Amino acid sequence: MKHLLALAATTAFIWAAPVVAQNSSTSPDLAEAIAADYDNELEALFLDFHKHPELSYKETRTAGIIAKQWREAGFTVTENVGGTGVVAVMKNGDGPTLMLRADMDGLPLVEDSGLDYMSTVKQVSIDGEEKPVMHACGHDVHITSLIGTANQMAARKDQWSGTLVLIAQPAEERIGGAKLMMDDGLYTRFPKPDYAMAFHVSADTPTGQLALDEGIKSSSSDSVDIIVHGVGAHGASPHRGKDPIVMGAEIIMALQTIVSREIAPLKPGVITVGSFHSGFKHNIISDKATMQLTVRSDDEETRAKLLEGIKRIATNVGRMNGLPEDKLPEVLVSHESTPANYNDAALTKRVKAVFAERFGEEVFDEKPREGMGAEDFAYFVEPNTDVPGVYFSVGGTPQADFDREKAGGPPVPSHHSPFFKIAPRESVTLGTEAMTAAALELLAKDE
């Protein structure tokens, strides 16, 4: 019977302790145990997380619930690591150390999914502005599944040996939380992992399927601001000013030549200008224009070329237009950045073999990578540390939804959309089963 949640306020909550099976070689079948846990605990947790999302760096309520659940499962828990991050450790004899990670922040969106458990939450962001909040990328699935994985690993301590480290990471959406946790001693204050794993629920993948490949998994990402200083004037007398809008337009068009003419054709790169603002009225030449860019690549050499090229072009467009040296455009690379994320080849083969044996070869979704999304899990793993890592995808959309779209029906909502939604039971249970099966393999007792 499902536990009922009574929430008098967003910070007041009471959870019934998870039912954890006794350690025994006769523990229930993993899939059956996870299904029962979903009915008893995980569904209620997922619905609560979805209804009460929190913005990046502000995930205090979410972190508190996760910490409580992990303590009740028998882990030693430390809160406020790198801000709101949570670290849980279970030592279970000799053996390797495995780290499993879930991200927990939502996005500043008004939810319009039509679900009866839609979020109506608003929250003041770290920028000081009140914003709507929605779990529009599936992080509610990730944290619920990692609670489920904790329960299963605690119930099967006779089946593994080593140290299990779980982390609930803040601010993935602003690609800052992983670095903050590392800077706060994640690998020095706590057992350093021999392996690290995480997954992401995917609206582009049918439920019941997994996506896992060696090599590049997600691109590097850098947020860049360009400030173009001009000289204000009357719109009818442009010769008396220096127009930052014209200079900004020249910069925008020239930036595209970096990818098309300076980067090798078989090396991917993206420079997208997502925001361009200047001026207040038809007949006034402004004295400043600002641009916000996202820059993506798959290797550090290309990344460096893109960032250097942006600065070179912006600066020299200013010179070309006669700006003095102290008024040249400024190029600022934000702290919101992450290197590319790679799956370790040997570890990927090992985990993929576990999934193939457990679920069958047909479980794998073999679609090629289509975009250059970023993920700050990269800070935890090679080549940025000496820890091999695996990051995989779990299907979140029923096949029937894809079939309807193909037949001319409504499109499947994308991530970061106000219409985003996934199938909770199928996503949470498969994510939990895949993570647990991989963990039991990587921490298997020596025969």
Sine and cosine of phi, psi and omega as CSV:
sin_phi,cos_phi,sin_psi,cos_psi,sin_omega,cos_omega
0.00,0.00,0.71,-0.71,-0.08,-1.00
-0.94,0.34,0.63,-0.78,0.11,-0.99
-0.96,0.28,0.62,-0.79,0.04,-1.00
-0.99,-0.11,0.65,-0.76,0.00,-1.00
-0.99,-0.16,0.71,-0.70,0.10,-1.00
-0.86,-0.52,0.94,-0.33,-0.05,-1.00
-0.91,-0.40,0.97,-0.26,0.02,-1.00
-0.97,0.23,-0.47,0.88,0.05,-1.00
-0.43,-0.90,0.21,-0.98,-0.08,-1.00
-0.93,0.38,-0.23,0.97,0.03,-1.00
-0.95,-0.32,-0.01,1.00,0.01,-1.00
-0.94,-0.34,0.88,-0.48,-0.04,-1.00
-0.48,-0.88,0.53,-0.85,0.04,-1.00
-0.74,-0.67,0.82,-0.57,0.02,-1.00
-0.92,-0.39,0.64,-0.77,0.18,-0.98
-0.95,0.30,0.60,-0.80,-0.03,-1.00
-0.89,0.45,0.65,-0.76,0.00,-1.00
-0.90,0.43,0.57,-0.82,0.04,-1.00
-0.99,0.12,0.93,-0.36,-0.03,-1.00
-0.95,-0.32,0.80,-0.60,-0.03,-1.00
-0.92,0.39,0.45,-0.89,0.07,-1.00
-0.93,0.38,0.56,-0.83,0.06,-1.00
-0.90,0.44,0.88,-0.47,-0.05,-1.00
-0.27,-0.96,0.55,-0.83,0.06,-1.00
-0.92,0.38,-0.20,0.98,0.04,-1.00
-0.98,-0.20,0.43,0.90,0.05,-1.00
-0.83,0.56,0.51,-0.86,-0.02,-1.00
-0.85,0.53,0.43,-0.90,0.12,-0.99
-0.75,0.66,0.66,-0.75,-0.12,-0.99
-0.85,0.53,-0.76,0.65,-0.02,-1.00
-0.88,0.47,-0.66,0.75,0.01,-1.00
-0.91,0.41,-0.66,0.75,-0.01,-1.00
-0.91,0.42,-0.64,0.77,0.01,-1.00
-0.92,0.38,-0.65,0.76,0.04,-1.00
-0.87,0.49,-0.67,0.74,0.03,-1.00
-0.91,0.41,-0.65,0.76,0.02,-1.00
-0.90,0.44,-0.60,0.80,0.04,-1.00
-0.89,0.46,-0.71,0.70,0.00,-1.00
-0.91,0.41,-0.61,0.79,-0.09,-1.00
-0.99,0.13,-0.57,0.82,-0.16,-0.99
-0.68,-0.73,-0.76,0.65,-0.25,-0.97
-0.93,0.38,-0.60,0.80,0.02,-1.00
-0.87,0.48,-0.72,0.70,0.01,-1.00
-0.89,0.46,-0.64,0.77,0.05,-1.00
-0.89,0.46,-0.73,0.68,0.00,-1.00
-0.85,0.53,-0.75,0.67,-0.04,-1.00
-0.88,0.48,-0.63,0.78,0.01,-1.00
-0.93,0.37,-0.70,0.71,0.05,-1.00
-0.85,0.52,-0.67,0.74,-0.04,-1.00
-0.92,0.39,-0.63,0.78,-0.01,-1.00
-0.96,0.28,-0.38,0.93,-0.10,-1.00
-0.80,-0.61,0.86,0.51,0.02,-1.00
-0.94,0.34,0.35,-0.94,0.03,-1.00
-0.71,-0.71,0.54,-0.84,-0.04,-1.00
-0.96,0.27,0.27,-0.96,0.00,-1.00
-0.81,0.59,0.69,-0.72,-0.01,-1.00
0.95,0.32,0.02,1.00,-0.07,-1.00
-0.85,-0.53,0.41,0.91,-0.19,-0.98
-1.00,0.05,0.72,0.70,-0.13,-0.99
-0.94,0.35,-0.69,0.72,-0.01,-1.00
-0.91,0.41,-0.73,0.68,0.02,-1.00
-0.85,0.53,-0.74,0.68,-0.01,-1.00
-0.87,0.48,-0.63,0.78,0.00,-1.00
-0.89,0.45,-0.66,0.75,0.03,-1.00
-0.91,0.42,-0.71,0.70,-0.01,-1.00
-0.88,0.48,-0.72,0.69,0.00,-1.00
-0.85,0.52,-0.67,0.74,-0.01,-1.00
-0.90,0.44,-0.69,0.72,0.00,-1.00
-0.89,0.46,-0.68,0.74,-0.03,-1.00
-0.94,0.35,-0.59,0.81,0.08,-1.00
-0.89,0.47,-0.69,0.72,-0.02,-1.00
-0.92,0.40,-0.40,0.92,0.06,-1.00
-0.99,0.13,-0.11,0.99,0.08,-1.00
0.96,-0.28,0.16,0.99,0.00,-1.00
-1.00,0.04,0.44,-0.90,0.19,-0.98
-1.00,0.04,0.86,-0.50,-0.21,-0.98
-0.89,-0.45,0.70,-0.72,0.10,-0.99
-0.85,-0.52,0.78,-0.62,0.00,-1.00
-0.97,-0.23,0.18,-0.98,0.08,-1.00
0.87,0.49,0.66,0.75,0.09,-1.00
-1.00,-0.06,0.88,-0.47,-0.06,-1.00
0.90,0.44,0.60,0.80,-0.06,-1.00
0.97,-0.25,-0.93,-0.37,-0.03,-1.00
-0.99,-0.14,0.14,0.99,-0.06,-1.00
-0.91,0.42,0.48,-0.88,0.00,-1.00
-0.84,-0.55,0.71,-0.70,0.06,-1.00
-0.83,-0.56,0.78,-0.62,0.03,-1.00
-0.85,-0.53,0.69,-0.72,-0.06,-1.00
-0.79,-0.61,0.73,-0.68,0.15,-0.99
-0.79,-0.62,0.91,-0.42,0.05,-1.00
-0.99,-0.10,0.77,-0.64,-0.10,-0.99
-0.65,-0.76,0.87,0.48,0.03,-1.00
1.00,0.06,-0.18,-0.98,-0.03,-1.00
-0.98,0.22,0.46,-0.89,0.03,-1.00
0.60,-0.80,-0.02,-1.00,-0.03,-1.00
-0.95,0.33,0.19,-0.98,0.07,-1.00
-0.94,-0.35,0.78,-0.63,0.00,-1.00
-0.88,-0.48,0.75,-0.66,0.07,-1.00
-0.94,-0.35,0.78,-0.63,0.09,-1.00
-0.90,-0.43,0.71,-0.71,-0.11,-0.99
-0.82,-0.58,0.60,-0.80,0.18,-0.98
-0.72,-0.69,0.63,-0.78,0.08,-1.00
-1.00,-0.08,0.45,-0.89,-0.20,-0.98
-0.75,-0.66,0.04,1.00,-0.07,-1.00
-1.00,0.01,0.42,-0.91,0.08,-1.00
-0.98,-0.18,-0.20,-0.98,-0.06,-1.00
-0.83,-0.56,0.45,-0.89,0.02,-1.00
-0.98,0.18,0.98,0.19,-0.02,-1.00
-0.67,-0.75,0.52,-0.85,0.18,-0.98
-1.00,0.07,0.89,-0.45,-0.05,-1.00
-0.94,0.35,0.71,-0.70,0.03,-1.00
-0.68,-0.73,0.63,0.78,-0.09,-1.00
-0.98,0.21,-0.31,0.95,-0.06,-1.00
0.99,0.16,0.01,1.00,0.01,-1.00
-0.94,0.33,0.51,-0.86,0.00,-1.00
-0.97,0.22,-0.06,1.00,0.08,-1.00
-0.89,-0.46,0.56,0.83,0.01,-1.00
-0.87,0.50,0.49,-0.87,0.10,-0.99
-0.98,0.20,0.66,-0.75,0.15,-0.99
-0.84,-0.54,0.31,0.95,-0.12,-0.99
-0.96,0.27,0.59,-0.81,0.23,-0.97
-0.82,-0.57,0.50,-0.86,-0.06,-1.00
-0.48,-0.88,0.55,-0.84,0.08,-1.00
-0.99,0.17,0.84,-0.54,-0.05,-1.00
-0.98,0.18,0.09,-1.00,0.04,-1.00
-0.92,0.40,-0.24,0.97,0.07,-1.00
-0.99,0.12,-0.06,1.00,0.04,-1.00
1.00,0.05,0.13,0.99,-0.02,-1.00
-0.95,-0.32,0.65,-0.76,0.09,-1.00
-0.97,0.22,0.77,-0.64,-0.07,-1.00
-0.69,-0.72,0.47,-0.88,0.16,-0.99
-0.93,0.36,0.40,-0.92,-0.02,-1.00
-0.73,-0.68,0.65,-0.76,0.00,-1.00
-0.54,-0.84,0.61,-0.79,0.20,-0.98
-0.99,0.14,1.00,0.06,-0.07,-1.00
-0.97,-0.25,0.27,0.96,0.03,-1.00
-0.67,-0.74,0.08,1.00,0.13,-0.99
1.00,0.04,0.23,0.97,0.01,-1.00
-0.91,0.42,-0.40,0.92,0.09,-1.00
-0.90,0.44,-0.56,0.83,0.10,-1.00
-0.91,0.41,-0.70,0.72,-0.09,-1.00
-0.88,0.47,-0.75,0.66,-0.06,-1.00
-0.94,0.33,-0.58,0.81,0.06,-1.00
-0.90,0.44,-0.68,0.74,0.00,-1.00
-0.91,0.41,-0.59,0.81,-0.01,-1.00
-0.95,0.31,-0.49,0.87,0.16,-0.99
-0.91,0.41,-0.69,0.73,0.05,-1.00
-0.88,0.48,-0.66,0.75,0.04,-1.00
-0.89,0.45,-0.66,0.76,0.05,-1.00
-0.85,0.52,-0.70,0.71,0.01,-1.00
-0.87,0.49,-0.70,0.72,-0.04,-1.00
-0.94,0.35,-0.64,0.77,0.01,-1.00
-0.93,0.37,-0.60,0.80,0.06,-1.00
-0.92,0.40,-0.52,0.85,-0.01,-1.00
-0.98,0.19,-0.20,0.98,-0.11,-0.99
-0.81,-0.59,0.61,0.79,-0.04,-1.00
-0.90,0.43,-0.34,0.94,0.06,-1.00
-0.97,0.23,-0.15,0.99,-0.07,-1.00
-0.97,-0.22,-0.05,1.00,-0.02,-1.00
-0.56,-0.83,0.30,-0.95,-0.01,-1.00
-0.57,-0.82,0.71,-0.70,-0.04,-1.00
0.65,-0.76,-0.47,-0.88,-0.03,-1.00
-0.79,-0.62,0.77,-0.64,0.04,-1.00
-0.94,-0.33,0.81,-0.59,0.03,-1.00
-0.89,-0.46,0.81,-0.59,0.06,-1.00
-0.93,-0.37,0.66,-0.75,0.08,-1.00
-0.75,-0.66,0.69,-0.73,0.17,-0.98
-0.97,-0.26,0.92,-0.39,-0.17,-0.99
-0.98,-0.18,0.72,-0.70,0.10,-1.00
-0.99,0.14,0.27,-0.96,0.32,-0.95
0.82,0.58,0.62,0.78,0.12,-0.99
-0.92,0.38,-0.59,0.81,-0.04,-1.00
-0.90,0.44,-0.38,0.93,0.07,-1.00
-0.95,-0.32,0.32,0.95,0.01,-1.00
0.55,0.84,0.82,0.57,0.03,-1.00
-0.73,-0.68,-0.36,0.93,-0.14,-0.99
-0.94,0.35,-0.61,0.79,-0.02,-1.00
-0.90,0.44,-0.70,0.71,0.01,-1.00
-0.90,0.44,-0.62,0.78,0.03,-1.00
-0.88,0.47,-0.66,0.75,0.02,-1.00
-0.92,0.40,-0.64,0.77,0.06,-1.00
-0.90,0.44,-0.69,0.72,0.01,-1.00
-0.91,0.42,-0.41,0.91,0.00,-1.00
-1.00,-0.03,0.27,0.96,0.15,-0.99
1.00,0.03,0.50,0.86,-0.02,-1.00
-0.82,0.57,-0.64,0.77,-0.07,-1.00
-0.99,-0.13,0.09,1.00,0.07,-1.00
-0.88,-0.48,-0.62,0.79,0.03,-1.00
-0.98,0.21,-0.40,0.92,-0.07,-1.00
-0.80,-0.59,0.29,-0.96,-0.01,-1.00
-0.84,0.54,0.78,-0.62,0.02,-1.00
-0.97,0.24,0.76,-0.65,-0.10,-1.00
-0.97,0.25,0.50,-0.87,0.21,-0.98
-1.00,0.07,-0.41,0.91,0.05,-1.00
-0.60,-0.80,0.47,-0.88,0.09,-1.00
-0.70,-0.71,0.64,-0.77,-0.02,-1.00
-0.66,-0.75,0.47,-0.88,0.13,-0.99
-0.39,-0.92,0.28,-0.96,0.11,-0.99
-0.66,-0.75,0.29,-0.96,0.08,-1.00
-0.76,-0.65,0.76,-0.65,0.12,-0.99
-0.94,0.35,0.62,-0.78,-0.09,-1.00
-0.83,-0.55,0.85,-0.52,0.09,-1.00
-0.94,0.33,-0.28,0.96,-0.03,-1.00
-1.00,0.00,-0.02,1.00,-0.05,-1.00
-0.87,-0.49,0.71,-0.70,0.00,-1.00
-0.90,0.44,0.54,-0.84,0.09,-1.00
-0.84,0.55,0.53,-0.85,-0.02,-1.00
1.00,0.05,-0.03,1.00,-0.02,-1.00
-0.87,-0.50,0.42,-0.91,0.03,-1.00
-0.83,-0.56,0.51,-0.86,0.08,-1.00
-0.84,-0.54,0.83,-0.56,-0.09,-1.00
-0.45,-0.89,0.87,-0.50,-0.02,-1.00
-0.65,-0.76,0.43,-0.91,0.08,-1.00
-0.96,0.27,0.36,-0.93,0.12,-0.99
0.99,0.14,-0.55,-0.84,-0.13,-0.99
-0.87,0.49,0.77,-0.63,0.04,-1.00
-0.92,-0.40,-0.63,0.77,0.05,-1.00
-0.51,-0.86,0.41,-0.91,-0.14,-0.99
-1.00,0.08,0.27,-0.96,0.20,-0.98
-0.94,0.33,0.38,-0.93,0.02,-1.00
-0.60,-0.80,0.74,-0.67,0.10,-0.99
-0.74,-0.67,0.76,-0.65,0.10,-0.99
-1.00,-0.08,0.82,-0.57,-0.10,-1.00
-0.83,-0.56,0.72,-0.69,0.10,-1.00
-0.94,-0.35,0.71,-0.71,0.10,-1.00
-0.88,-0.47,0.80,-0.60,0.07,-1.00
-0.93,-0.36,0.89,-0.46,0.00,-1.00
-0.98,-0.22,0.89,-0.45,0.02,-1.00
-1.00,-0.02,0.76,-0.66,0.04,-1.00
-0.83,-0.55,-0.22,-0.98,0.09,-1.00
-0.82,-0.57,0.89,-0.46,-0.06,-1.00
-0.93,0.38,0.51,-0.86,0.01,-1.00
-0.32,-0.95,0.11,-0.99,0.11,-0.99
-0.95,0.30,0.64,-0.77,-0.01,-1.00
-0.88,0.48,-0.39,0.92,0.02,-1.00
-1.00,0.06,-0.09,1.00,0.00,-1.00
-0.75,-0.66,0.87,0.49,-0.10,-0.99
-0.89,0.46,-0.39,0.92,-0.03,-1.00
-0.92,0.38,-0.23,0.97,-0.04,-1.00
-1.00,-0.06,0.01,1.00,-0.01,-1.00
-0.74,-0.68,-0.12,-0.99,0.14,-0.99
-0.79,-0.62,0.93,-0.36,-0.19,-0.98
-0.99,0.16,0.94,-0.35,-0.02,-1.00
-0.95,0.33,-0.36,0.93,0.03,-1.00
-0.95,0.32,-0.69,0.73,0.06,-1.00
-0.89,0.46,-0.70,0.71,0.03,-1.00
-0.89,0.45,-0.64,0.77,0.03,-1.00
-0.89,0.46,-0.66,0.75,0.02,-1.00
-0.90,0.43,-0.64,0.77,0.05,-1.00
-0.89,0.45,-0.65,0.76,0.02,-1.00
-0.89,0.45,-0.72,0.69,-0.04,-1.00
-0.86,0.51,-0.73,0.69,-0.02,-1.00
-0.93,0.37,-0.62,0.78,-0.02,-1.00
-0.94,0.35,-0.50,0.87,-0.02,-1.00
-0.86,0.52,-0.55,0.84,-0.05,-1.00
-0.92,0.38,-0.34,0.94,0.03,-1.00
-0.96,0.27,-0.31,0.95,0.04,-1.00
-0.88,0.47,-0.75,0.66,-0.01,-1.00
-0.94,0.34,-0.70,0.72,-0.13,-0.99
-0.98,0.19,-0.39,0.92,-0.11,-0.99
-0.80,-0.59,-0.13,0.99,-0.02,-1.00
-0.87,-0.50,-0.30,0.95,0.01,-1.00
-0.97,-0.26,0.68,-0.73,-0.01,-1.00
-0.82,0.57,0.65,-0.76,-0.10,-1.00
-0.84,0.55,-0.49,0.87,-0.04,-1.00
-1.00,-0.06,0.12,0.99,0.08,-1.00
-0.95,-0.31,0.86,-0.50,-0.05,-1.00
-0.96,0.28,0.55,-0.84,0.09,-1.00
-0.34,-0.94,0.54,-0.84,0.02,-1.00
-0.67,-0.74,0.72,-0.69,0.22,-0.97
-0.81,-0.59,0.94,-0.35,0.00,-1.00
-0.89,-0.46,0.79,-0.61,0.11,-0.99
-1.00,-0.03,0.95,-0.33,-0.08,-1.00
-1.00,-0.04,-0.26,0.97,-0.04,-1.00
-0.49,-0.87,0.69,-0.73,0.03,-1.00
-0.57,-0.82,0.92,-0.38,-0.07,-1.00
-0.77,-0.64,0.67,-0.74,0.10,-1.00
-0.20,-0.98,0.56,-0.83,0.17,-0.99
0.98,0.21,0.22,-0.98,-0.06,-1.00
-0.71,-0.70,-0.23,0.97,-0.10,-0.99
-0.46,-0.89,0.38,-0.92,-0.08,-1.00
-0.81,0.59,-0.69,0.72,-0.23,-0.97
-0.95,-0.33,0.43,0.90,0.04,-1.00
-0.84,-0.54,0.81,-0.58,0.14,-0.99
-0.99,0.13,0.86,-0.51,-0.06,-1.00
-0.94,0.33,0.24,-0.97,0.08,-1.00
-0.97,-0.26,0.10,0.99,0.00,-1.00
-0.35,-0.94,0.59,-0.81,0.15,-0.99
-0.74,-0.67,0.58,-0.82,0.01,-1.00
-0.80,-0.60,0.61,-0.79,0.03,-1.00
-0.77,-0.64,0.53,-0.85,0.10,-1.00
-0.84,-0.54,0.78,-0.62,-0.08,-1.00
-0.85,-0.52,0.50,-0.87,0.28,-0.96
-0.90,-0.44,0.69,-0.72,-0.09,-1.00
-0.83,-0.56,0.79,-0.61,-0.09,-1.00
-0.78,-0.62,0.58,-0.81,0.10,-1.00
-0.40,-0.92,0.13,-0.99,-0.02,-1.00
-0.92,-0.40,0.01,1.00,0.05,-1.00
-0.47,-0.88,0.36,-0.93,-0.12,-0.99
-0.94,0.35,-0.53,0.85,0.03,-1.00
-0.90,0.44,-0.73,0.68,0.02,-1.00
-0.91,0.42,-0.67,0.74,0.02,-1.00
-0.83,0.56,-0.73,0.68,-0.01,-1.00
-0.89,0.45,-0.65,0.76,0.01,-1.00
-0.90,0.44,-0.66,0.75,-0.01,-1.00
-0.90,0.44,-0.74,0.68,-0.04,-1.00
-0.92,0.39,-0.64,0.77,0.05,-1.00
-0.91,0.42,-0.65,0.76,-0.01,-1.00
-0.91,0.42,-0.61,0.79,0.03,-1.00
-0.88,0.48,-0.72,0.69,-0.01,-1.00
-0.91,0.42,-0.67,0.74,-0.02,-1.00
-0.89,0.46,-0.72,0.69,-0.04,-1.00
-0.92,0.40,-0.74,0.68,-0.04,-1.00
-0.87,0.49,-0.71,0.70,-0.03,-1.00
-0.89,0.46,-0.70,0.72,-0.10,-1.00
-0.98,0.19,-0.39,0.92,0.18,-0.98
-0.89,0.45,-0.63,0.77,0.07,-1.00
-0.88,0.48,-0.71,0.70,0.03,-1.00
-0.89,0.45,-0.67,0.74,-0.02,-1.00
-0.86,0.51,-0.51,0.86,0.00,-1.00
-1.00,-0.05,0.15,0.99,0.12,-0.99
0.99,0.10,0.31,0.95,0.05,-1.00
-0.96,0.28,0.61,-0.79,0.10,-1.00
-0.92,0.39,0.34,-0.94,-0.08,-1.00
-0.85,0.52,-0.55,0.84,-0.02,-1.00
-0.99,0.12,0.03,1.00,0.02,-1.00
-0.86,-0.52,0.22,0.98,-0.01,-1.00
-0.92,0.40,0.43,-0.90,0.00,-1.00
-0.82,0.58,0.62,-0.78,0.04,-1.00
-0.99,-0.13,0.68,-0.73,0.06,-1.00
-0.87,-0.49,0.90,-0.44,-0.09,-1.00
-0.88,-0.48,0.86,-0.51,0.05,-1.00
-1.00,-0.04,0.86,-0.51,-0.09,-1.00
-0.95,0.32,0.34,-0.94,0.14,-0.99
-0.94,0.34,-0.22,0.98,0.05,-1.00
-0.98,0.18,0.99,0.14,-0.03,-1.00
-0.51,-0.86,0.39,-0.92,0.03,-1.00
-0.49,-0.87,0.57,-0.82,0.13,-0.99
-0.95,0.30,0.10,-0.99,0.04,-1.00
-0.93,0.36,0.44,-0.90,-0.04,-1.00
-0.93,-0.37,0.82,-0.57,-0.04,-1.00
-0.88,-0.48,0.63,-0.78,0.14,-0.99
-1.00,0.03,0.80,-0.59,0.05,-1.00
-0.89,0.47,0.74,-0.67,-0.13,-0.99
-0.89,0.45,-0.77,0.64,-0.07,-1.00
-0.91,0.41,-0.68,0.73,-0.01,-1.00
-0.92,0.38,-0.61,0.80,0.03,-1.00
-0.89,0.45,-0.70,0.72,0.04,-1.00
-0.85,0.53,-0.69,0.73,-0.05,-1.00
-0.91,0.41,-0.73,0.69,-0.01,-1.00
-0.93,0.37,-0.64,0.77,0.00,-1.00
-0.90,0.44,-0.58,0.81,0.05,-1.00
-0.91,0.42,-0.61,0.79,0.07,-1.00
-0.88,0.47,-0.72,0.69,-0.02,-1.00
-0.91,0.42,-0.65,0.76,-0.01,-1.00
-0.90,0.44,-0.66,0.75,0.00,-1.00
-0.93,0.38,-0.63,0.78,-0.08,-1.00
-0.98,0.19,-0.68,0.73,-0.14,-0.99
-0.95,-0.32,-0.24,0.97,-0.08,-1.00
1.00,-0.08,0.47,-0.88,-0.03,-1.00
-0.87,0.50,-0.46,0.89,-0.05,-1.00
-0.94,0.33,-0.10,0.99,-0.01,-1.00
-0.95,0.32,-0.35,0.94,-0.13,-0.99
-1.00,0.09,0.77,-0.63,0.10,-0.99
-1.00,-0.01,0.89,-0.45,-0.17,-0.98
-0.99,-0.17,0.32,0.95,0.00,-1.00
-0.88,0.48,0.62,-0.78,0.05,-1.00
-0.94,0.34,0.42,-0.91,0.06,-1.00
-0.90,0.43,0.75,-0.66,-0.13,-0.99
-0.92,-0.39,-0.30,0.95,-0.06,-1.00
-0.71,-0.70,-0.09,-1.00,-0.05,-1.00
-0.84,-0.55,0.78,0.63,0.08,-1.00
-0.89,0.45,0.41,-0.91,-0.04,-1.00
-0.88,-0.48,0.32,-0.95,-0.09,-1.00
-0.36,-0.93,0.86,-0.51,-0.10,-1.00
-0.99,0.14,0.15,0.99,0.24,-0.97
-0.81,0.58,-0.39,0.92,-0.01,-1.00
-0.82,0.57,-0.50,0.86,-0.02,-1.00
-0.91,0.41,-0.38,0.93,-0.07,-1.00
-1.00,0.06,-0.30,0.95,-0.25,-0.97
-0.77,-0.63,0.10,-1.00,0.06,-1.00
-0.84,0.55,0.55,-0.84,0.01,1.00
-1.00,0.02,0.16,0.99,-0.05,-1.00
-1.00,0.10,-0.32,0.95,0.22,-0.98
-0.70,-0.71,-0.06,-1.00,0.07,-1.00
-0.99,-0.14,0.39,0.92,-0.03,-1.00
-0.99,-0.16,0.88,-0.47,0.09,-1.00
-0.93,0.37,0.63,-0.77,-0.05,-1.00
-0.72,-0.70,0.37,-0.93,0.10,-1.00
-0.71,-0.71,0.74,-0.67,0.03,-1.00
-0.77,-0.64,0.84,-0.55,-0.08,-1.00
-0.77,-0.64,0.12,-0.99,-0.03,-1.00
-0.90,-0.45,0.56,-0.83,0.03,-1.00
-0.87,-0.49,0.78,-0.62,-0.02,-1.00
-0.88,0.48,0.66,-0.75,-0.06,-1.00
-0.82,-0.58,-0.14,0.99,-0.06,-1.00
-0.90,-0.44,0.79,-0.61,0.03,-1.00
-0.85,0.53,0.60,-0.80,0.00,-1.00
-0.84,0.55,-0.55,0.83,0.00,-1.00
-0.85,0.52,-0.54,0.84,0.02,-1.00
-0.93,0.37,-0.63,0.78,0.06,-1.00
-0.92,0.39,-0.62,0.79,0.01,-1.00
-0.90,0.43,-0.67,0.75,0.03,-1.00
-0.90,0.44,-0.66,0.75,0.03,-1.00
-0.88,0.48,-0.70,0.71,-0.01,-1.00
-0.89,0.45,-0.50,0.86,0.00,-1.00
-1.00,0.07,0.13,0.99,0.03,-1.00
0.98,-0.19,0.11,0.99,0.01,-1.00
-0.99,0.16,-0.20,-0.98,-0.05,-1.00
-0.90,0.44,0.62,-0.79,0.01,-1.00
-0.94,0.35,0.48,-0.88,0.09,-1.00
-0.94,0.33,0.83,-0.56,-0.05,-1.00
-0.89,0.45,0.60,-0.80,0.00,-1.00
-1.00,0.04,0.20,-0.98,0.16,-0.99
-0.88,0.47,0.49,-0.87,0.00,-1.00
0.92,0.39,0.33,0.94,0.07,-1.00
-0.97,-0.23,0.57,-0.82,0.08,-1.00
-0.90,0.43,-0.24,0.97,-0.01,-1.00
-0.99,-0.13,0.01,1.00,-0.08,-1.00
-0.84,0.54,0.69,-0.72,0.12,-0.99
-0.33,-0.94,0.49,-0.87,0.05,-1.00
-0.74,-0.67,0.17,-0.99,0.03,-1.00
-1.00,0.05,0.95,-0.30,-0.16,-0.99
-0.88,0.48,-0.79,0.61,-0.08,-1.00
-0.85,0.52,-0.77,0.64,-0.06,-1.00
-0.89,0.46,-0.63,0.78,-0.04,-1.00
-0.95,0.30,-0.75,0.67,-0.06,-1.00
-0.91,0.40,-0.71,0.71,-0.07,-1.00
-0.94,0.35,-0.64,0.77,0.03,-1.00
-0.93,0.36,-0.67,0.75,0.05,-1.00
-0.86,0.50,-0.68,0.74,0.01,-1.00
-0.91,0.41,-0.70,0.71,-0.03,-1.00
-0.91,0.41,-0.67,0.75,-0.01,-1.00
-0.91,0.41,-0.71,0.71,0.00,-1.00
-0.90,0.43,-0.68,0.74,-0.02,-1.00
-0.92,0.40,-0.69,0.72,0.00,-1.00
-0.88,0.48,-0.68,0.74,0.02,-1.00
-0.91,0.42,-0.67,0.74,0.00,-1.00
-0.89,0.45,-0.67,0.74,0.00,-1.00
-0.90,0.43,-0.54,0.84,0.06,-1.00
-0.95,0.31,-0.74,0.68,-0.08,-1.00
-0.94,0.33,-0.41,0.91,0.01,-1.00
-0.94,-0.35,0.38,0.92,-0.07,-1.00
-0.89,0.46,0.61,-0.79,0.06,-1.00
-0.92,0.39,0.58,-0.81,0.10,-0.99
-0.90,0.43,0.69,-0.72,0.03,-1.00
-0.93,0.37,0.00,0.00,0.00,0.00
